[in-house]
Amino acid sequence: MSKNKVTGIILAGGASRRMGRDKGLTEFRGKQLVKYALEVLTPLCGEILISSNNISEYQKFGYQIVVDEYKKIGPMGGIYSSLRKSTTKQNLVISCDTPFLTTELLEFVLVNSDNYEIVVPEHGNSFIETLAGYYSSEIISHLERLIIRKDYKLLNLFKEVKFKSIKVDTFSGYSKDLFKNLNTLNDLLENSDP
């Protein structure tokens, strides 16, 4: 699959209440969290969008910043606004606080996306990773309907589109740490040693 046909979307617009500061700009093992997301997406994506309302701080990375059209509705707002700016049908959406995610895992999701509108990893006891997946820009109208209804749950969106979750427990590079979120300063400290 040509990387020019894939857009990477990094969700860096969260309130970061538990971290107490902008999560994507927080340093972890010597670099800002958003840089891990950029490194993971770059080999697969011809274009990368950063979803954030903090334009001035994120502009320095040299990518297009997408501001939420609908404020304070969580990840759905960032996904909706970013898909509207994306110039490709195929999009990989990840959050900025999962530094252990790998390009190989996202590529595995991407190659399993044929004929589906959303494809996300599933592991463990049916645990679905909503923010490490493939999202087609053809779902924009479904997102709009849910937003108008004030239903901001991504799992409810999945019921309305061609959705697939793929088991990744047997994926060669699998580790439960792949999806580990760093939400607090304590999380940063606990995971600071490689």
HUGIJO-V726364 format. One record per helix or strand of 3 or more residues. SS is the DSSP state (alpha for helix, beta for strand). FROM is the first residue (numbers start at 1). LEN is the number of residues. If there is no record, write none. Layout:
SS,FROM,LEN
SS,FROM,LEN
This chain:
alpha,3,3
beta,6,6
alpha,23,3
alpha,33,10
beta,47,5
alpha,55,7
beta,64,3
alpha,75,11
beta,90,6
alpha,103,9
beta,118,6
beta,132,5
alpha,137,12
alpha,154,5
beta,163,5
alpha,176,4
alpha,185,6
